């Protein structure tokens, strides 16, 4: 089959679940014998030549002001593809990129469309115009993949007036060739100014209010009182002049935690498995911001951490319970609760046998259910069912 992934999110990029999803699927499809191309919105600082040795083709989609004219540009590139391969299967990593497909389908009836729904693009929908547009996309698509049950249910509940039988749940995956447990020496810790022989608590995510770094900071004094070597690592891309980042840094000062919290702007791909492997626990107790519809769609970093032998702590919000099963691969806590965060971290730190059991089950869970090989096969089976 000829398969074309249409996306605005693809490496090289500073993290992001959509980019990881697109890369994972693009690498797996050729292994199953499919002619695979990835079409990525052009950016001056996005060097797609890093993919020259991959088994898929990676091509830029040119155009000015993609945000405003994405429908026109995406439609043009889809039309170019269909002229040569009228039975192409398209995969768009956001529903906005799939808007022109309803017109192309009339001329190229053998073509098919898979749309991936990650969460925010659904929960942030406010206007009737956006809702109508999304309804048309879902009505004219062959398969809607929701990365969590939360996102699937949000779509079904919002679009009760149309058939949504083709809206299915398929979780995010992990490339276990990139993410695996490895040894970390002191030089790596020094590289990021992390204290030697400390108990690292890691959050690797964009530094935004939804990720609830502040709740972990507030939990730190209680954690340190029992485990004084505890050290919180806040790693992720952020703007230098950012209100939430400044708030976090001031909170660290107010609680006299300067020796127990480190901020890291960006960790390159080759160091990700090392920072996960060096950490004693990974935590992302996300909150839902109802006023803006800002919610956690899944949380792929939980699975990456598990694959690297790191137990995880998440909240019950959004799609996180699909990534984290309480007392299986990690622990779940209520959102906005530093007290419960502290309790869960201390539980893992105080019982090494229990922590190792969580690590073992987490690694097994990833290999059994969340590899891209298994998930891409399921995706294609869903399309043909």
N, C-alpha and C positions, 0 to 999 in steps of 0.2 A: 504493500500500500504506500501511496505518497502522502506523507503527513507534514503539515506546516504549522509550526508554533508561532503565533503572532503575539508579541509582548513588548511592553515598555520597560520591563524589569529583567535584567540579565547581567551576569558578571561580565566584566569587572564592575562591582558595585560594593558599597559599604553595607553588606548584610542585607537582610530582608527576606521574609518567607516566600514571597512571590518569585524572586530571582532564584532562590534555592529550589523551589518546585520546578520551575522551567528547566533549569540545568539538569536536575535529577531525571526528569522525563526525557529530555533530549538525549542524554547519554544512554538511556536504556532502550529506547525504540529501535536504534540500528542493530542492537544485539538480537532483537527479535525478527530481523530481516526487513525492516521498514525503511524506505527512503525518507530521510528526515532532514528538514530544513528549519532553521530558527530565524525569524525576521524580527529585528530589534530596532526600536526607534533610535535614530542617530543622535549622538551627542559628541561634541568635540573631545571630551575627556574619556570617552568609552572606547578602549582599544580592543576591538573584537578579534584582532589577529591572535590573541592569546588562545583562541579556539581552533587554530589552523590544523592542529594534529588530531582533532576530535573526529569521530565517525559521522558527525552531522555537519551540514553546511550552516554557516552563520553569516547572515547578510543584513546590512543596515537598511532601514527604511527612512528615506530623507523626507524633509518637510519642515516648514517653519510653524511654530506655535501649535504643537501637537495637541495641547490641552483643548484648544478651541476647535481645531479641524481634524481631530482624530478619526471621526467617522469617514470623512472624505479620503484621507490618506490610507487608512486601513482598507477601505473598499477598493482603492486603486491597486494596492499590492495583492489583495486577494484575487482581483480580476486578472492581473498579470499571471498569477500562478495557475488559475483555472483555465486560461487560454491554452496552456500546454498540458495540463493535467486536470481534466474536467471532473474526475472522481476523487479529488483531494479531500482528505480529512483535515479540517482546521482545528487547532486548539488555541483558544484565546485565554490569556491568563487573567483578564478582567472582562466583565460583561460589556464595558464601553467599546472595546475593540471589535466586538461581534455585531455591533449595530447594523452595518451595511449588509450582513449576510442574507437577510430576508429578501433583498432585491436580487442578489446574485443567485440565490437558490432557484429562482424562476427560470433563469437562463441555463444554469448548470445543475439540473435536478439530481445528479448522482453524487454531488458534493455533500459533505456532512460537517456538522459543527459540534465541538465539545467546548463548553464554557466552564471555567473554574471560578468558583465563588469562595473567597477567602474570609470574608466577614465584614470588614469595615465598609466596603462598597455597598453592602446591604443595610447594615445598621445605621449608616449615616444618611440614608435616603430620606428626604424630607418633602420635596415638592411633588405635586401631582404629575408634572411633566417628566421628572426623573422616573417616577414609578411606572408611568405609561411606557416609557422607553425600555425599562427593564422588562416589563411584561411582554413587549414585542420580541425582545431578544430571547427570552425563555420559551416563548411560544414557537419560535422558528428554529430553535436549536434541537439537536438530536439527543444531547446528554448534558446535564448540568451537574458538575462535580462539586460538592460542598466538602470542605476540608474538615468540618466538624458537624456533629449532629445539631449543635446550636445554630450554625449557619443554615443548615438544611431546613430546620424548623422555622427559622426566621423567614426564609423565602416562601415556604408553603403557607405560613400564616398570613403573610402580606399579599399573596396572590391567590387567595382562595377561590377567585372567580374563574381561573383557568386550570387546565389539566397540568398537574405537577408530578405525574408518575415518573417522569424521567429526571427528576431532581433526586440525586443519590448522594450518599455519604461515602467519601473515600478520603482517608486521612493523609496528612503529609508523610513524607518518607525521609530516610536517611541514607546517605551514601557511606556504607561501612568501609569502603576503601579510603575514604577521606577522614572519617571519624572512628577512631579506635583507641583503646587505652595504650598509653605509651609512657616511658620513663622520662622524668623531667629533672634536670640537674639544677644546681644553684645558679649557674650562669643565666639560665632562662628567667629565674625569679629576679635576679639583679637587673636584667634587661628592662624589666617593667617596674623596678624599684619596689619589689615586694619583699617583705621580711622573710628570712630563711627560717625554716622549721615552724612556720605559722599554720594555723588551721584556716584555710582559705574558704570564704563564703563568696560565691561568684554570682553576679548578674551580668549577662551578656545580652544587651538589648539597646535599642535607641533610648536616650535619656529623655523620656517624656513622662508626664504625670500619670498616664494610664499604667505604666509599668510598676508604680508604687515603690520606687527605691526608698522614698522617705519612711515608709513603714519598717523597712529592714534597718535603716539607720536608727530609728527610734527603739528597735528591739535590741540593738547592739549592747547598750550598757548592762542589760540583764544577762545577755549571753556571756559577756566578758567577765562578769562577776563570778561565773562558774568555770569558764574556759578562757583564761586571760590571753592565750595565744591566738584567739579568734581575730580574723582580719577580713574586712568586707571589701571586695574588689568590684567596682562599678565600671564596667567596660562597655563601650559603645559609642557610635558617632553622635556628635552634638555640635551645636553652634556655640562659638566662644562666648558670645553675648546672648545668653539664653536665661530667661527668668527662672525656669524650673531648675536648671543647673546651678544657678547662683543661690537659689533657695536651699538646695541640697548641701552646698558647700557651707552656707551659713549655719545650717542645722548641725553639721558635723562640728563646727566650731562651738556652737552653743552647748553641745553635749560633751565637749572636750574629747572628741574622738579622732583628732588629727593623726594619732599614731596607729589607729585601727581601721582607717578607711583610705583607699587609694582610688583615684579616678584615672582611667586609661581611655584615651580618645578612640583609638581604632586598633584592632588586632588583625594582622594580615592572615590570610587563609592558612598559610603553612604553620601558624602558631595556635590555631584554634584548638586542635586536639590536645596540645600541650597545656593550655590554660584550663581546659576541662579536666584533664587527667591530674593536674596539680591541685585541683580544688576538692575540698572535703564534702561540699554540698553545693548544688546549684539552686538558686531561688529566683522566682519571678511571681510575686503574689499580686498579680494585676487586679486592678479595679475597673469597673464599668463607669464611664462618665455619661450618664443618661442625658444630660443637657445637650451634648454634642453627638450622641450615638457612638461614642468611642468605646470599643470593646475588643477583647482578645479573641481573634478568630480560631487560634489553635495553640501555637507556641512551639515551633519546630525546634527551638533550642533545648527544650526538655529532652527530646529524643537524641539530639546530638550529644548532650551531656551523658545520658544513659549509655550510649554507644561507647563513650570514653571511660566508663566505669565510675561515673559520678551520680550519686542519688540526687533526687530533685524535690523541691518544695514549690507547689503552685497554689493558686486560689481556686475556689469553686466557680469563678466567673467565666462567662463566654464558653469557648470551646476547649478550655484547659482540661476539664475532666476526661476528654478523649485522648489527651496527651499524657495525663498523669492519672493513674489508678491508685487510689489511696491505699497505702501499705503494700503495694505491689512493686512499682518502680519508684515510688516516692511517697510524699505526704501531701494532703490537701488541707488548706486552712481557710477560714472566712477572710474575705477581703477587709482591708482597713483595720487589721487587728495585730499590732506589734506584739501583744501578749501571746497570741497563738503562734506567731512566727518564732518567738523566742522559745516557746515550749517545744516546737517541732525540731528546731536546730539542736537544742540541748538533748532531746531524745536521741537524735542520731549521733551526736558527739559522745554521749555517755554510755552507749552500748555498741561497741565495735562489731560484735557478732551480728546484731540486728542490722547495722549499717551495711555490712558485707553481704548479708542476705538480700537486702534491697538492691545493692549493686548487681548481684548475680541475676536476680529476677528481671532487673531493668535491661541488662544486656541480652538476656534470652528473649525478652519481649520484643526488642528491636529486631533481632535476627529472624524471629518467627513471623512477625506481623508488619514490620515497617520498612523493609528494604524496597528500593525502587523496582527491583525485578518483580516482586510479588504484586506491588501496587499497579504497575503499568499493565501487567497481564489482566488484573481485575478491571482496570479501566476499559480495555479493549473488549473484554467479555460483556461489560455493562453496555457498551455501545451497540453490540450485536444482539443483545437480548431483547 
